[in-house]
Amino acid sequence: MYPQGRHPVPLQPGQSFKFTVLETLDRIKEEFQFLQAQYHSLKLECEKLASEKTEMQRHYIMVSPIKPLLGAAL
């Protein structure tokens, strides 16, 4: 149950664990929810940038054929 070399230390009277199991689970849950929200936000930002990139590429393709025509006219 315990790694070799580590043995449970009995609690002294008046001493308590730093965090209980439920407090630790709540903290892990909060951190997970924070990371999940951060992931969602970054994913939306990435999708927005990809959409903007596609729009810029479309604009460039539409403008690109006009440049050679303008150069030939000069």
C-alpha positions in Angstrom: 0.0 0.0 0.0 2.8 2.4 0.8 6.0 2.8 -1.2 9.0 1.1 0.3 10.8 3.4 2.7 7.7 5.3 3.5 5.5 4.5 6.4 2.4 6.3 7.6 3.1 8.8 10.4 0.4 8.8 13.0 -1.2 12.2 13.7 -0.4 13.9 17.0 -3.3 15.3 19.1 -4.5 18.6 17.6 -2.7 17.9 14.3 -4.8 17.6 11.1 -4.1 17.0 7.5 -3.3 20.0 5.4 -6.2 19.2 3.0 -8.9 16.5 3.3 -9.6 14.2 0.5 -12.8 16.1 -0.4 -11.0 19.4 -0.4 -8.3 18.0 -2.7 -11.0 16.6 -5.0 -12.8 19.9 -5.1 -9.5 21.7 -5.9 -8.7 19.2 -8.7 -12.3 19.7 -10.1 -11.9 23.5 -10.0 -8.5 23.3 -11.8 -9.9 21.0 -14.4 -12.9 23.2 -15.0 -10.5 26.2 -15.3 -8.3 24.3 -17.8 -11.4 23.2 -19.7 -12.7 26.8 -20.0 -9.2 28.0 -21.1 -9.0 25.2 -23.7 -12.5 26.2 -25.0 -11.4 29.8 -25.2 -8.2 29.0 -27.1 -10.0 26.7 -29.4 -12.5 29.4 -30.3 -9.7 31.9 -30.9 -7.9 29.4 -33.1 -11.0 28.8 -35.2 -11.5 32.5 -35.5 -7.9 33.0 -36.7 -8.2 30.1 -39.2 -11.4 31.7 -40.6 -9.6 35.1 -40.9 -6.7 33.3 -42.6 -9.0 31.7 -45.1 -10.7 35.1 -45.8 -7.3 36.7 -46.3 -6.3 34.0 -48.7 -9.5 34.4 -50.7 -8.9 38.2 -50.8 -5.4 37.7 -52.0 -6.4 35.2 -54.7 -9.1 37.7 -55.9 -6.6 40.6 -56.0 -3.6 38.6 -57.3 -4.7 38.1 -60.9 -5.4 41.9 -61.3 -1.7 42.8 -60.5 -0.3 41.3 -63.7 -2.9 43.1 -65.8 -2.0 46.4 -64.1 1.7 45.8 -64.7 1.1 45.0 -68.4 -0.9 48.2 -68.9 2.0 50.4 -67.7 
